[in-house]
Amino acid sequence: MYEAYKTIYEKYSGDFLILCDHASNLIPDNINHGELGISKFDMQRHIAYDIGAAELSKKLGECLKSSVILSNFSRLVIDPNRGEDDPTLIMQLYDGSIINGNRNLKPAQREARLNLCYRPYHLAIERLIKEKNPEILISIHSFTPKLNGGKKRPWHIGILSSHDKRVSKPLLEHFQQKSDLVCGDNEPYSGSLVGDTLDNHALKHGRLHVLIEIRNDLIETLRGQQQWANILANALIKIKKEII
């Protein structure tokens, strides 16, 4: 039976809950017969999922002895890091690729994706928050080194936030002190998006949180994933001691 999410390390009761919105490039079989009308190559690109983010999240959970929740559907099916009324919830064009299976969707088809994928994932996040009562929510993402036709992105890591910077500000300062790292402040994206995962599960409830973006060429391998899990874990443990 299909499940819209996977939970890892539920036995742990650490101080963090790690979320990975774009963990998978899976298209469930009962969504458009398991395909969206794009190539296998496109389904392996950053447009379909956050490359390396799932394994990084698992390794970070192990380092922090904290639970992890991973989405189990491609962001091209429906993007869990958007509000239900966001026009980019189901993308028809992404970084130069037309998503034919998302064109001319009927309201019933959109609702089916919400009920199969989006809503169960967010309900599971709320369940884990209530059960684990984490002190800080950590959202893990990755970004491509270069968009189609765009300039090369210089950042190794981006720390994203909205108006609540209790975690993001000290974490950003921590990484900006590292001479071997280029750290972006709300780069390559802004962390202020009404209706996104952290807006719904953290900002609206006053929960401590941060969204972390790692450039995906740095976490394509097991070695890179473990290296960055260690870097993030050490930083998060340090910051937590300072702010709590």
Kinemage of the C-alpha trace (Angstrom):
@kinemage 1
@onewidth
@group {chain A} dominant
@subgroup {mainchain}
@vectorlist {calphas} color= white
{ca met a 1} P 0.000 0.000 0.000
{ca tyr a 2} L 1.321 3.414 -0.959
{ca glu a 3} L 2.394 5.801 1.811
{ca ala a 4} L 3.003 9.494 1.140
{ca tyr a 5} L 5.888 9.687 3.609
{ca lys a 6} L 8.548 7.675 5.379
{ca thr a 7} L 9.597 8.171 8.965
{ca ile a 8} L 13.093 7.280 10.132
{ca tyr a 9} L 14.357 6.953 13.706
{ca glu a 10} L 10.976 7.352 15.380
{ca lys a 11} L 12.563 5.622 18.371
{ca tyr a 12} L 14.767 8.660 18.918
{ca ser a 13} L 13.615 11.461 21.192
{ca gly a 14} L 16.213 14.074 20.330
{ca asp a 15} L 15.757 17.819 20.438
{ca phe a 16} L 15.175 18.173 16.689
{ca leu a 17} L 12.711 17.013 14.055
{ca ile a 18} L 14.180 16.815 10.565
{ca leu a 19} L 11.895 17.381 7.589
{ca cys a 20} L 12.738 16.620 3.966
{ca asp a 21} L 9.991 17.921 1.671
{ca his a 22} L 11.603 16.923 -1.626
{ca ala a 23} L 13.144 13.598 -0.677
{ca ser a 24} L 11.840 11.479 -3.555
{ca asn a 25} L 11.293 11.489 -7.328
{ca leu a 26} L 8.607 8.808 -7.092
{ca ile a 27} L 5.395 9.154 -9.065
{ca pro a 28} L 2.709 6.990 -7.409
{ca asp a 29} L 1.153 4.463 -9.800
{ca asn a 30} L -2.332 5.911 -9.468
{ca ile a 31} L -1.193 9.414 -10.444
{ca asn a 32} L -1.348 9.660 -14.236
{ca his a 33} L -0.435 5.941 -14.506
{ca gly a 34} L 2.900 6.545 -12.774
{ca glu a 35} L 4.372 9.031 -15.228
{ca leu a 36} L 4.157 12.742 -16.009
{ca gly a 37} L 5.057 12.762 -19.675
{ca ile a 38} L 8.686 13.780 -19.214
{ca ser a 39} L 11.935 11.908 -19.803
{ca lys a 40} L 13.776 9.630 -17.392
{ca phe a 41} L 16.599 12.155 -17.562
{ca asp a 42} L 14.317 14.923 -16.302
{ca met a 43} L 13.067 12.685 -13.498
{ca gln a 44} L 16.657 12.414 -12.263
{ca arg a 45} L 17.167 16.187 -12.268
{ca his a 46} L 16.688 18.663 -9.461
{ca ile a 47} L 13.274 19.547 -10.870
{ca ala a 48} L 11.887 16.200 -9.672
{ca tyr a 49} L 13.465 16.070 -6.201
{ca asp a 50} L 16.254 17.486 -4.036
{ca ile a 51} L 19.297 15.428 -4.959
{ca gly a 52} L 21.114 14.069 -1.913
{ca ala a 53} L 18.699 15.613 0.583
{ca ala a 54} L 17.046 12.377 1.730
{ca glu a 55} L 20.286 10.611 2.625
{ca leu a 56} L 21.672 13.763 4.217
{ca ser a 57} L 18.515 14.018 6.344
{ca lys a 58} L 18.859 10.410 7.487
{ca lys a 59} L 22.505 10.840 8.413
{ca leu a 60} L 21.729 14.095 10.213
{ca gly a 61} L 18.983 12.344 12.156
{ca glu a 62} L 21.474 9.694 13.223
{ca cys a 63} L 23.990 12.331 14.302
{ca leu a 64} L 21.384 14.257 16.301
{ca lys a 65} L 19.526 11.163 17.563
{ca ser a 66} L 16.355 12.774 16.249
{ca ser a 67} L 13.424 11.635 14.112
{ca val a 68} L 13.247 12.265 10.374
{ca ile a 69} L 10.282 12.488 8.018
{ca leu a 70} L 10.725 12.183 4.258
{ca ser a 71} L 8.197 12.843 1.518
{ca asn a 72} L 7.567 9.839 -0.753
{ca phe a 73} L 6.467 11.590 -3.953
{ca ser a 74} L 8.066 13.867 -6.510
{ca arg a 75} L 7.672 17.598 -6.163
{ca leu a 76} L 6.389 17.460 -9.755
{ca val a 77} L 3.374 15.445 -8.604
{ca ile a 78} L 2.604 18.117 -6.035
{ca asp a 79} L 4.957 20.322 -4.032
{ca pro a 80} L 4.540 19.851 -0.269
{ca asn a 81} L 6.544 23.015 0.347
{ca arg a 82} L 3.764 25.201 -1.042
{ca gly a 83} L 0.391 26.284 0.248
{ca glu a 84} L -2.662 24.543 -1.182
{ca asp a 85} L -3.634 27.741 -2.992
{ca asp a 86} L -0.148 28.475 -4.365
{ca pro a 87} L -0.076 28.647 -8.197
{ca thr a 88} L 3.224 26.702 -8.178
{ca leu a 89} L 1.744 23.818 -6.174
{ca ile a 90} L 1.663 21.671 -9.344
{ca met a 91} L 4.240 22.898 -11.837
{ca gln a 92} L 3.608 22.806 -15.585
{ca leu a 93} L 7.005 24.258 -16.538
{ca tyr a 94} L 10.164 23.856 -14.479
{ca asp a 95} L 13.666 24.979 -15.404
{ca gly a 96} L 13.055 24.605 -19.118
{ca ser a 97} L 11.101 21.329 -19.001
{ca ile a 98} L 7.390 21.139 -19.808
{ca ile a 99} L 5.537 18.793 -17.444
{ca asn a 100} L 2.916 17.457 -19.826
{ca gly a 101} L 1.194 15.319 -17.188
{ca asn a 102} L 0.418 18.440 -15.175
{ca arg a 103} L -1.257 20.391 -17.976
{ca asn a 104} L -5.008 20.947 -18.001
{ca leu a 105} L -5.591 19.153 -14.703
{ca lys a 106} L -9.206 18.917 -13.639
{ca pro a 107} L -10.163 19.984 -10.108
{ca ala a 108} L -10.805 16.338 -9.200
{ca gln a 109} L -7.296 15.356 -10.313
{ca arg a 110} L -5.756 18.140 -8.249
{ca glu a 111} L -7.816 17.089 -5.224
{ca ala a 112} L -6.711 13.481 -5.693
{ca arg a 113} L -3.059 14.510 -5.467
{ca leu a 114} L -3.748 16.578 -2.367
{ca asn a 115} L -5.482 13.649 -0.670
{ca leu a 116} L -2.996 10.973 -1.723
{ca cys a 117} L 0.278 12.830 -1.162
{ca tyr a 118} L 0.206 16.352 0.207
{ca arg a 119} L -2.234 16.147 3.107
{ca pro a 120} L -1.027 12.807 4.564
{ca tyr a 121} L 2.549 14.121 4.596
{ca his a 122} L 1.584 17.258 6.507
{ca leu a 123} L -0.641 15.345 8.910
{ca ala a 124} L 2.313 13.064 9.647
{ca ile a 125} L 4.510 16.072 10.412
{ca glu a 126} L 1.939 17.356 12.896
{ca arg a 127} L 1.673 13.917 14.494
{ca leu a 128} L 5.435 13.718 14.986
{ca ile a 129} L 5.560 17.230 16.415
{ca lys a 130} L 2.908 16.319 18.975
{ca glu a 131} L 4.559 13.010 19.841
{ca lys a 132} L 8.184 14.185 19.936
{ca asn a 133} L 7.730 17.808 21.028
{ca pro a 134} L 11.005 18.815 19.330
{ca glu a 135} L 12.701 22.022 20.357
{ca ile a 136} L 13.742 22.895 16.783
{ca leu a 137} L 12.376 21.934 13.355
{ca ile a 138} L 15.051 21.491 10.684
{ca ser a 139} L 14.020 21.500 7.021
{ca ile a 140} L 16.651 20.051 4.680
{ca his a 141} L 16.782 20.924 0.967
{ca ser a 142} L 19.346 20.942 -1.824
{ca phe a 143} L 19.791 23.266 -4.790
{ca thr a 144} L 21.313 22.870 -8.212
{ca pro a 145} L 24.684 24.538 -8.878
{ca lys a 146} L 23.236 26.199 -11.967
{ca leu a 147} L 19.765 26.695 -13.389
{ca asn a 148} L 19.196 26.185 -17.103
{ca gly a 149} L 20.660 29.298 -18.733
{ca gly a 150} L 21.571 30.842 -15.402
{ca lys a 151} L 24.817 31.784 -13.699
{ca lys a 152} L 26.815 29.405 -11.559
{ca arg a 153} L 25.723 29.648 -7.950
{ca pro a 154} L 28.650 30.320 -5.587
{ca trp a 155} L 27.104 29.207 -2.306
{ca his a 156} L 27.911 25.922 -0.596
{ca ile a 157} L 25.046 26.346 1.842
{ca gly a 158} L 22.102 28.674 2.244
{ca ile a 159} L 20.343 29.507 5.507
{ca leu a 160} L 16.734 30.481 4.823
{ca ser a 161} L 14.253 32.199 7.084
{ca ser a 162} L 11.317 34.541 7.294
{ca his a 163} L 10.869 37.069 10.107
{ca asp a 164} L 11.667 34.599 12.916
{ca lys a 165} L 15.467 34.431 12.905
{ca arg a 166} L 16.084 32.924 16.333
{ca val a 167} L 17.821 29.920 14.794
{ca ser a 168} L 18.745 31.165 11.333
{ca lys a 169} L 20.686 34.245 12.477
{ca pro a 170} L 23.169 32.500 14.791
{ca leu a 171} L 23.469 29.586 12.369
{ca leu a 172} L 24.196 31.962 9.499
{ca glu a 173} L 26.817 33.770 11.580
{ca his a 174} L 28.390 30.437 12.494
{ca phe a 175} L 28.856 29.444 8.861
{ca gln a 176} L 29.894 32.896 7.689
{ca gln a 177} L 32.872 32.644 10.045
{ca lys a 178} L 34.130 29.593 8.126
{ca ser a 179} L 36.692 30.772 5.587
{ca asp a 180} L 36.298 27.634 3.461
{ca leu a 181} L 32.506 27.977 3.070
{ca val a 182} L 30.361 30.384 1.091
{ca cys a 183} L 27.109 30.742 3.015
{ca gly a 184} L 24.068 32.511 1.607
{ca asp a 185} L 21.598 34.569 3.622
{ca asn a 186} L 18.229 33.646 2.047
{ca glu a 187} L 20.146 32.478 -1.030
{ca pro a 188} L 19.595 31.002 -3.553
{ca tyr a 189} L 15.946 31.350 -2.466
{ca ser a 190} L 14.013 33.366 0.063
{ca gly a 191} L 12.794 31.527 3.145
{ca ser a 192} L 9.703 33.723 3.338
{ca leu a 193} L 6.917 31.881 1.543
{ca val a 194} L 3.388 32.023 2.916
{ca gly a 195} L 1.875 28.554 3.192
{ca asp a 196} L 5.131 26.605 2.933
{ca thr a 197} L 6.038 23.785 5.303
{ca leu a 198} L 7.778 25.869 7.948
{ca asp a 199} L 5.176 28.619 7.738
{ca asn a 200} L 2.455 26.078 8.534
{ca his a 201} L 4.267 23.938 11.087
{ca ala a 202} L 6.629 26.423 12.751
{ca leu a 203} L 5.967 30.126 12.167
{ca lys a 204} L 2.245 29.960 12.861
{ca his a 205} L 2.940 28.182 16.161
{ca gly a 206} L 6.015 30.088 17.339
{ca arg a 207} L 8.236 27.012 17.017
{ca leu a 208} L 11.979 27.342 16.579
{ca his a 209} L 13.030 26.346 13.087
{ca val a 210} L 15.385 26.815 10.165
{ca leu a 211} L 15.530 25.812 6.498
{ca ile a 212} L 18.932 24.671 5.236
{ca glu a 213} L 19.841 24.405 1.543
{ca ile a 214} L 22.993 22.500 0.490
{ca arg a 215} L 24.329 22.663 -3.067
{ca asn a 216} L 23.540 19.254 -4.479
{ca asp a 217} L 26.922 18.505 -6.046
{ca leu a 218} L 28.326 18.522 -2.501
{ca ile a 219} L 25.970 15.785 -1.287
{ca glu a 220} L 25.702 13.467 -4.298
{ca thr a 221} L 27.951 10.853 -2.656
{ca leu a 222} L 27.798 8.996 0.635
{ca arg a 223} L 31.020 10.672 1.667
{ca gly a 224} L 29.649 14.140 0.990
{ca gln a 225} L 26.392 13.333 2.757
{ca gln a 226} L 28.177 12.142 5.881
{ca gln a 227} L 30.572 15.078 5.818
{ca trp a 228} L 27.726 17.585 5.648
{ca ala a 229} L 25.676 15.710 8.244
{ca asn a 230} L 28.603 16.080 10.643
{ca ile a 231} L 29.048 19.763 9.766
{ca leu a 232} L 25.361 20.522 10.288
{ca ala a 233} L 25.022 18.442 13.447
{ca asn a 234} L 27.972 20.144 15.123
{ca ala a 235} L 26.628 23.569 14.192
{ca leu a 236} L 23.064 22.843 15.290
{ca ile a 237} L 24.131 21.400 18.645
{ca lys a 238} L 26.266 24.496 19.256
{ca ile a 239} L 23.508 26.916 18.271
{ca lys a 240} L 20.894 25.081 20.354
{ca lys a 241} L 23.030 25.490 23.483
{ca glu a 242} L 23.297 29.193 22.800
{ca ile a 243} L 19.610 29.944 22.255
{ca ile a 244} L 17.811 27.509 24.574
